[in-house]
Amino acid sequence: MKKQFSRYFILISIFTCLAVFILVVQKSYDNLISASIDQQDYSLIKTVSPNLNIQVLDEIEKRH
Amino acid sequence: MKANFSNLNPLFAYLRQKQEDQKFVRSLEIGGTFLLIAFFIFFAIKPTFLTISKLVGDIRHKKNLTLQLRKKIDDIIAAQDLFAQVQEKYYLVDESLPSHPGFYKLNSFIASTAAKHQIYFDKLQYNLKENELFYQTTLTQSVSFTPSMFFLTELSQSRRLLDFNGLNLSVNEASTSGRQINLSLPLSIYYWPK
């Protein structure tokens, strides 16, 4: 009886330790990946395309 | 001899019991150690790691944000340069697609171009419709074939945005020389009202 109890006790404690370790690693990774910066910053990231077709102006210039 | 062994049996049993108790205590110690480690990880290491990872994540995100914003600033500077170039040639845009119908300018352009090729229009009538970005006219005249082709070529090379809706050429029966043709050219002239 004591032998079985000690075996289960060790197993449970090892698995508890592993579960807590995995939980900490998972939450840390989640924090690392997901940014906590406000969404309002994202409006600043919208790209501006500097490409203007100014060849049309050259074509117009060639005409009279 | 046998009596001696029988006397030692309780001692062996006691020692075995003692050994089992020691094993039990040792297993309790090992289990307790693991539980303590779990407790320590949960209450001491977890908050530290979560804070560190959050800070590192924020720093990485801000680095990305800085790169993206730097690229956007460069794009804006490039766009400003391009816009300055366009501003220099804005008169071309205005000549091509003016903000007003510009009848006088168009009239003098058509009349002068036609006159270069000995073509003279009796009248030019423009149909301006509301809520339309263009107005229409039809150039109709009895002309010689070759000058009319030069006139059409020159007209198609105009800076002004013109749309040739069709071209009608027919033999002028009334012409005495027989070299005259009837030219009918419907045009749509575009402008961009403000």
Contacts between the chains, C-beta under 8 A, distances in Angstrom:
chain1	res1	chain2	res2	distance
A	2	B	20	6.8
A	2	B	24	5.0
A	3	B	20	7.4
A	3	B	23	7.7
A	3	B	24	7.5
A	5	B	24	8.0
A	6	B	23	7.2
A	6	B	24	5.2
A	6	B	27	3.5
A	6	B	28	6.5
A	6	B	31	7.4
A	7	B	27	7.3
A	9	B	27	6.5
A	9	B	28	6.7
A	9	B	31	4.1
A	10	B	27	5.5
A	10	B	30	5.6
A	10	B	31	4.7
A	10	B	34	7.3
A	12	B	31	7.3
A	13	B	30	7.6
A	13	B	31	4.0
A	13	B	32	7.2
A	13	B	33	7.8
A	13	B	34	3.7
A	13	B	35	4.6
A	13	B	38	7.2
A	14	B	34	5.3
A	16	B	34	7.0
A	16	B	35	6.3
A	16	B	38	4.8
A	17	B	34	4.6
A	17	B	35	7.3
A	17	B	37	5.2
A	17	B	38	4.1
A	17	B	41	7.2
A	19	B	38	7.8
A	20	B	38	4.4
A	20	B	41	4.9
A	20	B	42	4.9
A	20	B	46	7.7
A	21	B	38	7.8
A	21	B	41	5.9
A	23	B	42	7.9
A	23	B	46	7.6
A	24	B	41	5.9
A	24	B	42	7.5
A	24	B	45	6.3
A	24	B	46	4.7
A	24	B	49	5.6
A	24	B	50	7.7
A	27	B	46	7.3
A	27	B	49	7.8
A	27	B	50	5.8
A	27	B	53	7.9
A	28	B	49	4.6
A	28	B	50	6.0
A	28	B	52	7.5
A	28	B	53	3.9
A	29	B	53	7.1
A	31	B	50	5.8
A	31	B	53	4.1
A	31	B	54	4.4
A	31	B	57	5.5
A	32	B	53	4.5
A	32	B	54	7.8
A	32	B	56	5.9
A	32	B	57	4.5
A	32	B	60	7.7
A	33	B	57	6.7
A	34	B	57	7.0
A	35	B	57	6.0
A	35	B	58	6.7
A	35	B	60	8.0
A	35	B	61	3.8
A	36	B	54	6.4
A	36	B	57	7.1
A	36	B	58	6.1
A	37	B	58	6.6
A	37	B	61	5.6
A	37	B	62	7.1
A	37	B	65	7.4
A	41	B	65	6.5
A	44	B	65	7.9
A	44	B	69	6.4
A	44	B	72	7.5
A	45	B	65	7.0
A	45	B	68	5.0
A	45	B	69	7.2
A	45	B	72	7.3
A	47	B	71	7.5
A	47	B	72	6.3
A	47	B	75	6.8
A	48	B	72	5.9
A	48	B	75	4.7
A	48	B	76	5.7
A	48	B	79	6.2
A	49	B	75	7.0
A	49	B	79	7.8
A	50	B	75	4.7
A	50	B	76	7.4
A	50	B	78	3.8
A	50	B	79	3.9
A	50	B	82	6.1
A	52	B	79	7.4
A	52	B	82	4.6
A	52	B	83	7.3
A	52	B	86	6.4
A	54	B	82	6.5
A	54	B	85	5.9
A	54	B	86	6.2
A	54	B	89	7.8
A	57	B	86	6.9
A	57	B	89	4.7
A	57	B	92	5.4
A	57	B	93	7.3
A	60	B	92	4.6
A	60	B	93	7.6
A	60	B	95	7.3
A	60	B	96	5.1
A	60	B	159	5.5
A	61	B	89	7.0
A	61	B	92	5.8
A	63	B	157	5.2
A	63	B	158	6.3
A	63	B	159	4.6
A	64	B	154	7.9
A	64	B	157	6.3
A	64	B	158	7.3
A	64	B	159	6.8
